Amino acid sequence: MDYPSLLRSVAAQLMNGEQVELEGEPLPVKRVGSSLRTVRFTWNGREYQAIEQNRNKPSHWGKLARQGHQVVQFQDVVTRKYLAVVVDGEVTEYGR
């Protein structure tokens, strides 16, 4: 599976279920705070975290979430750097 397809798959599963299945392994979706969904996964030796966008944030992504779009941010767990966002299945990689 290529990187954009992986991100799309994880985002869709995160927003629509209680677990994310990656390479046959079920990963539990956890709640952060009162409502935000998140899941950690490893791919190509790196650990990532997918995080549902907080709709209360004043950012562009928060505004899209308030409008009803499915927005999921992807972060490198080690560096804490945000790498990409998926909005309604469309992948945007940061720094590209």
C-alpha positions in Angstrom: 0.0 0.0 0.0 1.4 3.4 -0.9 1.6 6.3 1.6 -1.5 8.3 0.4 -3.7 5.2 0.2 -2.5 4.3 3.8 -3.5 7.7 5.1 -6.9 7.6 3.3 -7.6 4.2 4.7 -6.6 5.0 8.3 -8.6 8.3 8.2 -11.8 6.7 7.0 -11.6 3.9 9.5 -10.8 6.3 12.4 -13.8 8.4 11.6 -16.2 5.6 11.0 -15.4 2.8 13.5 -14.1 1.6 16.8 -10.9 0.2 15.4 -8.5 0.6 12.5 -7.3 -2.5 10.7 -3.8 -2.2 9.2 -2.1 -5.2 7.5 -4.6 -7.5 9.2 -3.9 -6.1 12.7 -6.8 -4.5 14.6 -5.8 -1.3 16.4 -8.2 0.3 18.9 -9.5 3.8 18.4 -9.0 5.8 21.6 -10.6 9.0 22.7 -8.6 12.0 23.6 -10.2 14.5 25.9 -14.0 14.4 25.7 -14.4 13.4 22.1 -11.5 13.4 19.7 -10.6 10.0 18.2 -7.0 8.9 17.7 -5.1 5.8 16.8 -1.3 5.0 16.7 0.2 2.7 14.1 3.5 1.7 12.7 4.3 1.7 9.0 7.7 1.3 7.4 9.4 1.3 10.8 8.0 4.7 11.8 5.3 5.3 14.4 2.4 7.6 13.5 -0.6 9.0 15.2 -3.8 9.8 13.4 -5.9 12.5 15.2 -9.4 13.7 14.5 -9.3 17.5 14.0 -10.6 19.5 16.9 -13.5 21.5 15.5 -13.1 24.1 18.2 -9.7 25.2 16.8 -9.7 28.5 14.9 -7.5 27.1 12.1 -8.5 26.4 8.5 -8.8 22.7 9.4 -10.9 23.4 12.4 -13.3 25.5 10.3 -13.6 22.6 7.8 -14.4 20.2 10.7 -17.1 22.6 12.0 -18.6 22.6 8.5 -19.0 18.8 8.7 -15.9 17.7 6.8 -14.0 14.6 8.0 -10.5 16.0 8.9 -7.8 13.8 10.3 -4.2 15.0 11.0 -1.2 12.7 10.9 1.7 13.1 13.2 5.1 11.5 13.6 5.1 10.2 17.2 8.9 10.6 17.7 9.4 14.1 16.2 5.8 15.3 17.0 5.8 16.9 13.6 2.6 16.9 11.6 3.1 15.3 8.3 -0.2 15.3 6.5 -3.9 15.9 6.7 -6.8 14.0 5.1 -10.0 15.9 4.4 -12.9 13.8 3.1 -10.4 11.4 1.5 -8.1 14.0 0.0 -4.5 13.8 1.2 -2.4 16.9 1.7 1.2 16.3 2.7 2.9 19.2 4.6 6.1 20.5 3.1 5.4 19.2 -0.4 
